[in-house]
Amino acid sequence: MLPDYIAKAVPNPTSNRAPWYASTAPSYAGTFLWVVFYMEIAQGTLDRMGIGLSLAALAVAAWLSYALFYRAPAMLGVQTGYPLYVVGSSTFGARGGYLMPGLLMGLLQVGWYSVNVYVSTTFIMKGLGLTAGAGTLPFAIAAILWGYAAALVGALGIRYVARVALYLNLIPLLMILIVFSRTAPGIIRYTPSELAPYAAFMLLVQMVLGFFATAGAAGTDFGRSNRDSRDVRWGGLVGVSLASFVAGSLPLLSVAGAHVVFGIRGYTYDAAIAGAGGFLASAMFLLFAVASIPPACFCSFVAGNSFETMIPSVPRMVSTMAAVTVALVLAITGVAANLVGLFSIVGASFGPICGAMTADYLLAGRRWAGPREGVSLPGYLAWAVGFVVGILGFLPVPAEWKPYLQPAALYSYFAAFVVYTLAAKAGLEPKPAPLPANALR
């Protein structure tokens, strides 16, 4: 007997699928245009290795995001038509899939939602000329209003958000181009303040992979909306590799130029925006906040969908609002301000999922093996080992080891890949459960 979340799942029919340029590519591009991605992309990187190596690191990370984190999940999606939590039942078992990737995806959305609220509220405060930050009453009021409003829209009107998301994505792209045009004259004259190229290079790769890890696993959901493997390939090359490189490099170059043109000292992207000064800077802060509405709505929608699917006894609105409340606490207290830390946790959580799914996909002959009975020991062993590898930087390890622990998301991916392969070869995979009658081969 398969759990309801598998038995009642209906594959997306081919008649409902769309070409890559109308589905996967713009959706992923919108993810990378979210200001959270490039907010701190120059901090600890550009200042320690300069422009050339920074762009090289972005190019490496863009390719790894596509080839390792996105490709296999997306191929499983296009082959089966099933969403991630169903496809994941092969790697983690029909029962094991409740937690991984099912509930884990929802739980991580709480973290992403808290970051969205924190950054959006911070930008609103700056756009209005207020100095109130996390922990202050004005910040808390604005965060609560923003957070609950976006959650309600995500729960009740996500289809309307989806219709305008593509157009709202043009807002951050336009803002990025404006900031870049104003700072471009100073780019060629920028020099890093110190040199630690290896650590900076690996940190930048980690930032991109950590940010992308959950979206990579969600490639299954994007893939199920594609027509064939060609859509998967081009949707990933354009929406993942090209978009991540462009959306990362332009803000990074803008920060470099702002150091020369505006004389800023910090390395966060909001410092480059503020350098423009006056009405233009205020307007851009507010517009970046507006452009964060779709990501916020989608976060709350995905969280609600995850909790409703895996814990159907709890009403969707109740679980969604409970998750949003936790996210608001993290945002208001400033815990959500640690973007690099969040990227590391996300990478440590979903890097192993992508690695284990890729191993399962390859071992099954580049296809979906179908749901496996119970809990799959290889999947959970792979995730546990990968997660530990991914969080080594948070553990009390010798300081001289720190530069060599990045990119943790990549190491956790390979650790999970190897462990799953060895465990599967040892015969520890549960036998497949009978497939639903409506399964796609």
Protein Blocks (a to p, Z undefined) as FASTA:
>chain_A
ZZfklmmpccddfklpccfklmmmmmmmmmmmpmklmmmmmgoklmmnojmlmmmmmmmm
mmmmmmmmmmmmmmmmmmnopafklmmmmmnojklmmmpmklmmmmmmmmmmmmmmmmmm
mmmmmmnopabdehiaklmmmmmmmmmmmmmmmmmmmmmmmmmmmmmmmmmmmmmmmmmm
mmmmmmmmpccfbdcfklmmmmmmmmmmmmmmmmmmmmmmmmmmpfblmlmmmmmmmmmm
mmmmmmmmmmmmmmmmmmmmnopabfcfklmmmmngpjllmmmmmmmmmmmmmmmmmmmm
mmmmmmmmmmmmbcfklmmmmmmmmmmmmmmnommmmmmlmmmmmmmmmmmmmmmmmmmm
mmnoppaebjaehjafklmmmmmmmmmmmmmmmpccdfklmmmmpcfklmmmmmmmmmmm
mmmmnopaccdddddfkbcZZ
